[in-house]
Amino acid sequence: MNAKLLLCLSLGLLLPAAPPEKVILDLTKSPHAKLRNVPVSAVRINDGFWAARRKTNVEKSIPTMLQLLEEHGVMDNFRRLSGGKKTERKGPLYTDSDIYKWMEAAAYVLQSENRPELKATFDRLTNEILAAQEPSGYLNTYFQGDLKEKRFTEMHRGHELYCLGHLLQAAIAYYRATGERKLLDGGIRFVEYLLKDFGPTKRPLLAGHPEIELALTELYRTTGDKRYLSLAGYILHGDGERLNLASQQLVYMFSGRPFTDRKIIEGHAVRAGYACSGAADYFIETGDPSYGKTLERLWADMTGRKMYITGGIGSRSAGEAFGDPYELPNARAYTESCAAIANMMFNWRMLAATGEARFTDVLEQALYNSVNSGMSLDGTLYCYRNPLELSGSPEDRIRNPWYSTTCCPPNLERTFAMLPGYFYSTSGEGLYVHLYDNNDLDWKLENGNRLKLKVTTRYPWEGVVDLAVNPERAADFALFLRIPGWSEKTEVLVNDALAAAEPKAGGYMAVRRRWKPGDIVHITFGMPPRLMASHPHVADNQGRVAVARGPLVYCLEQTDQRDGAPVLETSFVLSGSAAKDFTSEFRQDLLGGVTVIRHRGAAAARPFGELPLYQTLDRAERKPGKPVDLVLIPYYAFQNRGPAAMRVWTPYFRRQAMK
Amino acid sequence: MNAKLLLCLSLGLLLPAAPPEKVILDLTKSPHAKLRNVPVSAVRINDGFWAARRKTNVEKSIPTMLQLLEEHGVMDNFRRLSGGKKTERKGPLYTDSDIYKWMEAAAYVLQSENRPELKATFDRLTNEILAAQEPSGYLNTYFQGDLKEKRFTEMHRGHELYCLGHLLQAAIAYYRATGERKLLDGGIRFVEYLLKDFGPTKRPLLAGHPEIELALTELYRTTGDKRYLSLAGYILHGDGERLNLASQQLVYMFSGRPFTDRKIIEGHAVRAGYACSGAADYFIETGDPSYGKTLERLWADMTGRKMYITGGIGSRSAGEAFGDPYELPNARAYTESCAAIANMMFNWRMLAATGEARFTDVLEQALYNSVNSGMSLDGTLYCYRNPLELSGSPEDRIRNPWYSTTCCPPNLERTFAMLPGYFYSTSGEGLYVHLYDNNDLDWKLENGNRLKLKVTTRYPWEGVVDLAVNPERAADFALFLRIPGWSEKTEVLVNDALAAAEPKAGGYMAVRRRWKPGDIVHITFGMPPRLMASHPHVADNQGRVAVARGPLVYCLEQTDQRDGAPVLETSFVLSGSAAKDFTSEFRQDLLGGVTVIRHRGAAAARPFGELPLYQTLDRAERKPGKPVDLVLIPYYAFQNRGPAAMRVWTPYFRRQAMK
């Protein structure tokens, strides 16, 4: 092997010759992936639910966010280092990651669409960023200049690896979008800087905020350089002993000690979610069973005891952290948008590893509710917190254009931008259909056979989905149709005949047959309003129900209540038949077009403000009060009309008990 | 006026000639006190509920706590400054206050009992403390020595005034106990140091942790020196603008801006409670109506929206703070013992200002429950937090012998030591009876007539109270008998005849007559178990009830459940008659002798661990499960037999709804 090739290898420059696929995760060579990603570019989302959100994302949210990032000096932080501007560094120490996440969003847009201006902007930013990179490869605007001596001395808070991770993710997404690798090479130079000085036998390294683990694994997938995977493994194993970390830091960061020793999901929710995502990536590559076991345990702890019905995670403001089991307060829910995104990321990887629909169910739950709520309908306001109850006071202005820690807005933008990549997967047996919305798929099966699919639906407003299946030529394969866990009655017709397999809620229904061009699959998911109850240890939700319909969780918002009864003082009145008590109606004029749910409930007989804090039960026993017409809207759309009281979990009376 | 007299005046040395009364608050000359304190020394508590707790306090708690304070270097912190020991200063910056609070406890013991050894210890500690005092008057072990330059530069956290306040309170209590004023003079020297350099036209001053306000007002009452009252007023008004404090600091500290501008009770619960107590003291002296109005508003906010049923306050661990209105989680309740004591202090002062029983109700509620729970039955373990639910895990070891911040243990000790001072008050019309336990009162009416009272009762276990009234000679005056808010049916007999007045729950019943030696008052309070419900906005308590009986709140503790059903998975089954469903039984063998409450409830049909986090209501609808015998104990006695699951608020089923 000649010296030049050796150098290329050591720099990870030996990339595969074929143009990169525009996927979220490149699992083509991952030995322990059950499913493989289908490119973002292979799925065109047509007019419908997500197309509208994605249009706003590209046309409003992404451009205005770059403007705000510029106004707050995030790019000037780079320019000042390369001599362009003599200014003070602005913002918290992790601002670099904000622009990187924005760039990743832009890169995913470029995977779907040809937008020369956006590409030019990306290239300009790349140049400005790399102009600040030291010859050593080090790049971080906070720890260059005056604070140079501090680099890698405060890893529990420094966010140096976190920023690098986001740089790498942006660079990989752009490389996949365009085949251009300037930013990627810059990122690799920083990784090489790390490999030189850090590791088990060198200086210790710590992911104070996990993120680098997923980026390094994807870099390994992109370059084939195993050293990047090893570095991810080293960081996941944690070198906390050498770093002398306090036990509460190990909890908060969800890193620093062996990932595989973890028994519960805890600490900072975004950190924990990213760590689990990185560990799942690592598991997909290594198949290490102790990772698999730990991931299952943490997932079960999260979804079985620590997740909101919206798919949000992280109950506590203090430490932005998971709470104790069943600690799920509504008004004080922290549920950071980034944490809901982390939940999606974690589940997407678990789905790839296992092919099991329970992961897709949680991904969909988070996507449609707690992620979707994070961006306003007009694309210019963002939630940091996504609580399940608001008092309506002006202090409850939960949607804002800017946060000094502006992690969530570009995170939402990249998530909507990469959304087509979440719609499908392939396995050796055929095609998996995960999410339902109007779209055209143009991709191939793993045996190379081309396959087109056209999906037509009014999902999530209606449960009917038509799939026009168009293989290049007739062939035997399976269509794995996801039957959401909430769909209690599902009917699947293939060319007007009932499918042979049984559609089981919460699973993938394998429709195996010889598919030929022009085949039609007609699915009807049962989508009546559902009344959901919580585990008896969720203190906030006892005697209360949440209304859900399809993948959407609903809420009562004051704005919709014509008769003005305070929503926080109303109750549902149940006859025993949800179908009779709750009716659905599509309202094109409302909130960009939503299905509302109507219910004849009750307003409190006596204003709550008049009630004492404690009284004897016989005095306190509540009566339903006067009947009122209540209107529920999808949770994700809350507070798009200014501050108003809102709640997801509503008390109820039973009609029979009222007699 | 000669120079010496002037000096005496300026040093506040001109004390009243008469020996000081052994009172908690000396309101003899307070122009706006409706009621006046009756000395601790005038009330001898006889065998019964409080006598047992107070015996443990004096014989176990107080001596072992001094030992622990010594072991942790709290006194060495003084000795090292006077050259006695060359050691490092130990513990957090407020340790001086811990020994001062212990000394105040000792001083109150000396108001009740002649204990020469305890007095000798107090005198020795006084000498050691004052040996560390600078000639300037300054005294604080943290800010003497190396950190001298820092004094009064970090007032938001420095606790210098807080420590001085506790020194003054200890000194005043000892002066009242013994007539000796060495420590008092030392405290006054420090106050004079402050007056020299600080004030509206001098350097600004801030109570980073309120406490000095009450101490200065009591110092004014003790010495008659108005400058001390003015200084208290200046601190209550706050000089935050000159100190450039952040708004969240003003919330947290509950000081630094005008007390009379406060609209809600918020921030650190102990700080807020002490600030309110100091402001109430100031109001009693000045009658400033803006103080009266603010105090009423804050009290209403606290008791109507932010107080646990145990009288505990401070819902949040983060900032040890009050929560939002109705934010009263049970398992995560912070409810520091010191905060419950602050609640008592605040109400005692409001009672003195108004003579209204609503304040005594809250005082009793806090005393019997959230204060009383703070010290273990054997007097050697203390609660910092007093939560209303415990999981039973070993991490829930909530009673500990020592805390590095050991504010609560000596605070509990001083509260139990001063308890006789809370039993009675006088007004111009007669005697107020606040608390009921076996005791002998030997005091006088405000007209000087001697009055003895002998109270015999099994309160709080039984509602019958006998008062033998023995005025020196027959005289017209009123006995104001407190009828607790919880006593729905009360009968009051005077010499076997129904009293003319109507006993109204939550008020003082004025029994006005010509009292003569040998008169007997026989009171029967209704004391059946009560089922208490919460305001509908207290999320944790919906569909749940707490059991109370007399002044005591009850709880289910795992230890008492013979059949082993997990208490956190049990429910009450209610027929509509609490008297039928809940029966009381005194158990001499249990927890030092308590009345337990028995109930035939239900255990969950399916262990909660098997239940999903969310499911549809029809699947989730709970059935009571198998009948179990449940035993409730008084809340204050929880976790005296090791960690165990415990809860106050229990879900219930209605028997009729089960059919």
Boltz contact constraints between the chains, C-beta under 6 A:
constraints:
  - contact:
      token1: [A, 304]
      token2: [B, 613]
      max_distance: 6.0
  - contact:
      token1: [A, 309]
      token2: [B, 614]
      max_distance: 6.0
  - contact:
      token1: [A, 318]
      token2: [B, 318]
      max_distance: 6.0
  - contact:
      token1: [A, 530]
      token2: [B, 616]
      max_distance: 6.0
  - contact:
      token1: [A, 531]
      token2: [B, 617]
      max_distance: 6.0
  - contact:
      token1: [A, 532]
      token2: [B, 614]
      max_distance: 6.0
  - contact:
      token1: [A, 533]
      token2: [B, 617]
      max_distance: 6.0
  - contact:
      token1: [A, 533]
      token2: [B, 620]
      max_distance: 6.0
  - contact:
      token1: [A, 534]
      token2: [B, 614]
      max_distance: 6.0
  - contact:
      token1: [A, 535]
      token2: [B, 611]
      max_distance: 6.0
  - contact:
      token1: [A, 535]
      token2: [B, 613]
      max_distance: 6.0
  - contact:
      token1: [A, 536]
      token2: [B, 608]
      max_distance: 6.0
  - contact:
      token1: [A, 539]
      token2: [B, 540]
      max_distance: 6.0
  - contact:
      token1: [A, 540]
      token2: [B, 539]
      max_distance: 6.0
  - contact:
      token1: [A, 542]
      token2: [B, 542]
      max_distance: 6.0
  - contact:
      token1: [A, 542]
      token2: [B, 543]
      max_distance: 6.0
  - contact:
      token1: [A, 543]
      token2: [B, 542]
      max_distance: 6.0
  - contact:
      token1: [A, 543]
      token2: [B, 543]
      max_distance: 6.0
  - contact:
      token1: [A, 545]
      token2: [B, 617]
      max_distance: 6.0
  - contact:
      token1: [A, 608]
      token2: [B, 536]
      max_distance: 6.0
  - contact:
      token1: [A, 611]
      token2: [B, 535]
      max_distance: 6.0
  - contact:
      token1: [A, 613]
      token2: [B, 304]
      max_distance: 6.0
  - contact:
      token1: [A, 613]
      token2: [B, 535]
      max_distance: 6.0
  - contact:
      token1: [A, 614]
      token2: [B, 309]
      max_distance: 6.0
  - contact:
      token1: [A, 614]
      token2: [B, 532]
      max_distance: 6.0
  - contact:
      token1: [A, 616]
      token2: [B, 530]
      max_distance: 6.0
  - contact:
      token1: [A, 617]
      token2: [B, 531]
      max_distance: 6.0
  - contact:
      token1: [A, 617]
      token2: [B, 533]
      max_distance: 6.0
  - contact:
      token1: [A, 617]
      token2: [B, 545]
      max_distance: 6.0
  - contact:
      token1: [A, 620]
      token2: [B, 533]
      max_distance: 6.0
  - contact:
      token1: [A, 657]
      token2: [B, 657]
      max_distance: 6.0
